[in-house]
Amino acid sequence: MERVTHQHRWPLLLGILLLCSATSVMAANTPCSGRKGGVAGCDGDLFLCNDGSISGSKKSCTAYLGGSRSQVARQSLQGNNDGCACGSGAFCTGPRGGVYCLTPSGKKSYRRH
């Protein structure tokens, strides 16, 4: 059996480190990641996250999910009937032109342009 010297281990270690870092970057670049809790469904081409907000992703939700989970259940808002609930397909426009929907907790979730 051939013995591997320290000199020959560096390319192997470097390759493993690069593979690990690329995997973690790809995993972090998904719609509704982190505190948003994952994808609940689609609101047209927008991603509706499990926390009730809209993802800032520029990907098409229906294309990403292959048409599955495109119909989401309507979520009730706590004390707010503005008709801009995230997941309803309706959005409101703020005083400075920002387009948003309201999460179940009543917070504004702005849509990317």
C-alpha positions in Angstrom: 0.0 0.0 0.0 1.3 3.4 -0.9 1.9 5.8 1.9 0.4 9.4 1.5 2.8 12.1 2.5 1.8 15.4 4.2 2.6 17.1 0.9 -0.1 15.1 -0.9 -2.8 15.6 1.7 -3.2 19.4 1.1 -5.0 19.1 -2.2 -7.4 16.5 -0.7 -8.1 18.6 2.4 -8.6 21.7 0.2 -11.0 19.9 -2.0 -13.0 18.7 1.0 -13.2 22.2 2.5 -14.4 23.7 -0.8 -17.1 21.0 -1.2 -18.3 21.7 2.4 -18.4 25.4 1.9 -20.3 25.2 -1.4 -22.9 22.9 0.1 -23.6 25.3 3.0 -23.9 28.3 0.6 -26.4 26.4 -1.6 -28.4 25.3 1.5 -28.7 28.9 2.8 -29.9 30.2 -0.6 -33.5 28.8 -0.5 -36.8 30.7 -0.3 -38.2 31.2 3.2 -35.1 29.9 4.9 -34.1 30.8 8.5 -36.6 32.3 10.8 -39.3 32.3 8.1 -39.7 28.5 8.7 -39.7 27.2 5.1 -42.2 27.4 2.3 -45.9 27.1 3.1 -47.1 27.5 -0.4 -47.4 29.8 -3.4 -49.2 33.1 -3.8 -49.0 33.2 -7.6 -45.3 33.2 -8.4 -44.4 34.5 -4.9 -43.3 32.2 -2.0 -45.6 32.3 1.1 -43.5 31.4 4.1 -44.6 29.5 7.2 -44.4 32.6 9.3 -47.0 34.2 7.0 -44.7 36.6 5.2 -43.7 36.7 1.5 -40.2 35.6 0.5 -37.9 38.1 -1.2 -36.8 35.4 -3.6 -36.8 36.2 -7.3 -37.5 32.6 -8.2 -41.0 31.5 -9.5 -42.7 29.6 -6.7 -44.9 27.6 -9.1 -41.9 26.6 -11.2 -39.8 25.8 -8.1 -42.4 23.6 -6.5 -43.6 22.1 -9.8 -47.2 23.4 -9.4 -47.6 21.6 -6.0 -48.8 23.6 -3.0 -49.8 26.5 -5.2 -53.2 26.8 -3.4 -52.7 28.0 0.1 -55.3 28.2 2.9 -56.4 31.7 3.7 -54.9 32.9 7.0 -56.9 35.0 9.4 -55.5 38.3 10.5 -55.7 39.3 14.1 -58.0 42.3 14.2 -57.3 43.5 10.6 -59.7 43.2 7.6 -57.8 45.4 5.1 -58.0 42.7 2.4 -54.2 42.5 2.0 -53.5 39.2 3.8 -50.4 37.3 2.6 -51.7 34.3 0.7 -54.8 36.0 -0.5 -53.3 37.2 -3.7 -54.2 40.8 -2.7 -51.6 43.5 -1.9 -51.7 47.0 -0.5 -49.6 49.9 -1.5 -47.9 52.1 1.1 -47.6 55.9 1.1 -44.2 55.7 -0.5 -45.2 53.2 -3.1 -44.1 49.9 -1.4 -46.3 46.9 -2.2 -46.9 44.7 0.8 -49.3 42.1 2.4 -50.1 41.6 6.0 -48.9 38.6 7.9 -51.2 36.8 10.4 -49.6 38.7 13.2 -50.5 42.0 11.4 -46.9 42.9 10.3 -46.2 44.2 6.8 -44.3 41.9 4.4 -43.0 43.9 1.5 -42.8 42.4 -2.0 -39.5 42.8 -4.0 -39.7 44.7 -7.3 
